[in-house]
Amino acid sequence: MPGRSVQTGPPRLSPRERQVLTHIGAGLTYHQTARRLGISVHTVGTYLRRIRAKRPAPTLADLVRLSINQDASRSG
């Protein structure tokens, strides 16, 4: 279809998902992340579930790895 973009690779993270991932990857707790972003702890959990649905990250270590890879891809 004209005007339709074809997505390759895994689904992109939203800007807010990237923010949450960055904070969690930096070692902040759900509570600290929520406070810094002005959202609830429940919402932090929701964003992390969405991230995990888009990327394989079953553990906290996997989320940290995603965060590091995200930072590397933005600076490179």
C-alpha positions in Angstrom: 0.0 0.0 0.0 1.3 3.5 -0.8 2.4 5.6 2.1 2.7 2.6 4.4 6.1 2.0 6.0 7.5 -1.5 6.3 9.0 -2.2 9.7 12.0 -4.4 9.9 13.4 -5.9 13.1 11.8 -5.8 16.5 9.1 -3.2 17.4 10.5 0.2 18.4 10.3 1.3 22.0 8.3 4.4 22.8 10.1 7.4 24.2 8.7 6.8 27.6 9.6 3.1 27.5 13.2 4.2 26.7 13.2 6.5 29.6 12.0 3.8 32.0 14.5 1.4 30.6 17.3 3.9 31.0 16.5 4.5 34.7 16.1 0.8 35.5 19.3 0.1 33.5 21.1 2.7 35.6 20.2 0.7 38.8 17.2 2.7 40.0 14.3 0.9 41.7 10.8 0.9 40.4 10.0 3.5 43.1 12.9 5.7 42.3 12.1 5.5 38.6 8.5 6.4 39.2 9.4 9.4 41.4 11.9 10.8 38.8 9.4 10.4 35.9 6.4 11.6 37.9 4.5 8.3 37.3 3.2 5.6 39.6 5.1 2.4 40.4 2.3 0.5 38.7 3.0 2.4 35.5 6.7 1.6 35.7 5.7 -2.0 35.8 3.4 -1.6 32.9 6.1 0.0 30.8 8.5 -2.8 31.6 5.9 -5.4 30.6 5.5 -3.6 27.3 9.3 -3.6 26.8 9.5 -7.3 27.6 6.7 -7.9 25.1 8.8 -6.2 22.4 12.2 -7.5 23.3 13.4 -10.7 24.9 14.2 -9.6 28.5 12.9 -12.0 31.1 15.3 -10.9 33.8 16.5 -7.6 35.3 20.0 -8.4 33.9 18.4 -8.6 30.4 16.8 -5.2 30.9 20.1 -3.7 31.9 21.7 -5.3 28.8 19.0 -3.7 26.7 19.6 -0.4 28.3 23.3 -0.6 27.6 22.7 -1.6 23.9 20.2 1.2 23.6 22.8 3.7 24.8 25.4 2.3 22.4 23.1 2.5 19.4 22.2 6.1 20.1 25.8 7.3 20.5 27.1 5.3 17.5 
